[in-house]
Amino acid sequence: MTQLRFPEGLSAIAGDYDSILCDVWGVIHNGRAIFAEACEALVKFRAQGGHVCLITNAPVPKAQAIRYFEPLGVPNAAFDDCVTSGDATRAELKLRSGQSVWRLGGDEGWEHDRFLYEGLDLKFDDSAHADLLLCIGLRDMYNDQPEEYRDELKEGVDRGLTMICANPDKQVRVGGKLYWCAGALADIYEDLGGTVVYPGKPHAGIYRLALERLNALGHTPSRVLCIGDSPATDIRGATRQGYDSLYVGTGLKEHGPDFQSEVTDLLADYGENATYAMSGLRW
């Protein structure tokens, strides 16, 4: 087991890596405001010749995920490209051509969620007639509780429907409050005996897409660092892919003054090992 290290900033370790795969929500912004030091760190990493692909479990394609960047103030110079769980979900849905899909979730309605599947050869139906369950999120992430969906999800399990979980995250912090995501419903589905396909972190598909995006730009990642705020997705995903990881404490978990002890305990609770940890991403 590698001893967890606590660098003062990214500059202390940047020379060991040519590419960064960086989480978005909880690392460079919280849905309400950017973390300016984090964005500055990525800008400086790129200025020294490094490459950055943002990698997020947002259940929408890239174009919809980055539409928030300009209003929040995320600089274009902070990243080379961005890949989302929505991108990986579309790739998975392409393999299901001609199937009938039961859609679950969507705070902004199907007009927003259509970006996941528009242009694909899919039909849409209710749970009684579908071939597949596409779980995008809770219908109302601000007020609903995952357990309220248990009976509904059991219908899909009883029919043997595979669930594609468009966002493996269980929760996300918006401003100062946590809200439930599709991953929490996927947990219940598996608890009921159902089968779930996860295109996003910590699974391989989204990492493969991220490397493809960098390769398409003429970059060949060989020394990769993954940065994120979630032990269950970011740190676990990095470990599965054989990459070093940097945990940052600006997302899911609110940390107190004893950051080092808290992070050590947190990672142990998840059974994960990060390479580095910082209270927040900074240069």
N, C-alpha and C positions, 0 to 999 in steps of 0.2 A: 504494500500500500504506500503510495506517495504521500509524503508529509504535506499537509495543507499549508500554503504560504500566503502571506498577507502583504502584498506590495503596496507601496504608498500611492502608486499610480500606474497607468498603462505604460508610461514611458520606461519604467523599470524592466519590463518584460517584452516590449514591442519588438526588439531586435531578434527575438527568438522565433518570430512568426512572419510569414509573408501574406497570410490571409486571415480575416476574421469573419466568422458567421455570428452575427449579433442579433439577439432578440430585440423586439421593438417596444411593446407595451410593458412598462415596468423597468425598462433600461434607459431608453432615450426619451420617453414621455409617459405620462400616467393617464392619458385620455383627456386631461384638462390643460396641462402645461408641459413644456419640454423640460428635460434635465439638461441645462445648458452646458455643464461641465462634461457630460457624457457625449454630447454632440461634438464639442470641441476636441475631445480625445480621439474620436473617430476621424475628424478632419485632419488632425495632426498625424495620425497613423498613415492616412492616405498620402499626405504631403511628403512623408518619408519613403514613399514607394510601395506601401502596403495596399491591399485590396480588401474591400468590405462588401459582403452581401448580407443585407438584413434578412432575417429568417423568422417569420412570425406565424403563430397559429390562428391568425385572423381567418374566419371562414368565408373570405371573399378573394377574388383574384387580385393581383398586384395593383392594377389601376385604381381599384376601389380602396385598397389599404393605404396607398400613399396620398390619396386625395386630402387626408387630414394633415399632411406634413407641412404644407405651405401656411395654412392658417395657424398652426401651432408654432411655426418658426423653425422647423427642422431643416437645416441647410442641405442643399443638394450635394455639397462637397463632402458630406459625412458618409456617403455610400456610393458604391458602383452600381448595385442592382438590389432588387428585393424579391424574395420568393415567399409565398404564403401557403398556409394549409389549404386555402381555397384553390390555388394553382394545382397543388397535389391532388385535391379532391376531384377537380375537373379531369385530370389524367386518369384517375380511377374510374370515374363515370363513363369515360370514353370506352372503357372495356366492357361496359354494360349496355351497349347499343341495343335499342329495341325493347328494353325492359320497361316495366311500369313501376313508377317510383312514388312512394308515400313520403311527403315532405313534412318534417316536424320542426317547428321553431320559426324564428324570424321576427325580431322586434320591429323591423322597418317594412315588413310585408314582403310578398313575393316579388314586387317590383325591384327591391334591392337584392333579394336572394337569387333572382333570375341569373345574375352574372355567373353563378356557379355552374349553370347548366344550359344557358341559352346557346343555340347552335348545335347542340348534341341531339342525337336520335333517341330521345326518351319520351315516355308518356307519363302522365301523373294521375294518381288515383288515391282512394282512401285505403286504410289498412287492410280492409277485407279483400281487396282485389290486387294489391301491389305485389311486385316481385322483390322489392328492395325498399329499405327504410333509409332515407337521407336525413340525418339529424344535424341541423344547423345550429340549434340552440333552443332555449326556452322561449315560449311565445312572448313572455314578458319577463325579461331578465331582472328587472328592477323590483318585481313584486312576487313572482312565482317561486316556489320551492321545488327542488327536484323530486321529492317523494310524492308530490301531487300527481306526477306522471306515471307512477308505478303501474297502476291498473291498465292504462292505455298502452304502455310499453309491453305489458304481458301479452297483449293481443298479437303484437308482432312476433314475440318469442314463440307463442303457441303455433303460429303459422310458419315458423322456421325461416323468417325473413332475416337476411344479413343486414346489419346496420353499418352504413358508412358514416363515421363521425367526422364532420367537417372541421371541428375545433376540439382537439383532445384536451385543451385546458379545462380544468374543473371550475376555476374561479379566475376573475380578473379584477384588479383594483382600478376603479374609476375615481379619480380624485383621491379621497381618503376612505372610500368604502369598497368592500368586496361584493361582487355579484357573480351569480352562477353562470356557467357556460355549458356547452354541449357535452363536454367530458364527464360532467356529473350525471347526465342522463345515460351516457354510455356505461358508466359504472353500474347503474341500476340494471341496465339491459344484460350485462354480463352476469350480475348477481342472480338474475332470473333464469340464466342458462342460455342467453342469446349469444350470437357471434357478432363481433364488432371488428370492422376494418378501420384503422387509423392512418390516414395519409400524412398527417402532420407529425410534429415532434412528440415523442422521442423516436419515432420510427424512421426507417431508412429513406422512404420516398422523397421527403422534403429536402433531406441533405443531398441526395443525388441531384435533384433539380437545382439546388443552390450551386453545386460545383459545375453543373452544365452551364448555368448562367455566367459564371466567372470565366469558364473556358471559352464561351462564345464571344467574350470581350477580349480574348487574347491572353488571359491570365491562366496559369496552371498552378493551382494551389498544391503545395507540398508540405508546408508547416502551418497547420490550421489551429486557431484558437476559437472556441465557442464561448460566447458571453450570454448570460441570462440570469433571471431572478427565480427560476423554478427548479428545485431539485428533481421533481418528477418528470419534467419535460426537457429543459435545457441541459441540466447536468447529466441526467440519465442518457439523453440522446447523444451527447458528446462522447460519453464513455462507450456506448454501443458502437459508435463509428470509429473509435480509437483515437479521438482528438483530446487535446488538453482543454480544460474548461475554467472559466472565471465566473464565480457566483457574485452577483451584486445585490445589495440589500435595499434597493429602492422600489421593490415591487410587491409581491404577495405578502411577505413577512415584514412587519414593523419591528425594527430592532431597537434595543436599548443601548446604554453606554458600554456594556460588555460585549461588543460585537463579536470578537474572536471566539469566545466561549459559546455564544448563542449560535453562531454559524456551525461550529463543530458539532454541537448537539443536534441542530436542525438536520444537517446532512446525515448524521448517524440515524436519526429517526426515519429517514427515507432509505437508508441503506446505500447511500451514494457517497462518492469521493470526488471532490473537486480538486483541481490543481492549485487554484488561487481563489481568494475571496477579498472583496473590497466593499466598504459600506455604500459606495456609489461609484459608478464609472467616471474616472477623471484621468487627465493626462499626468 
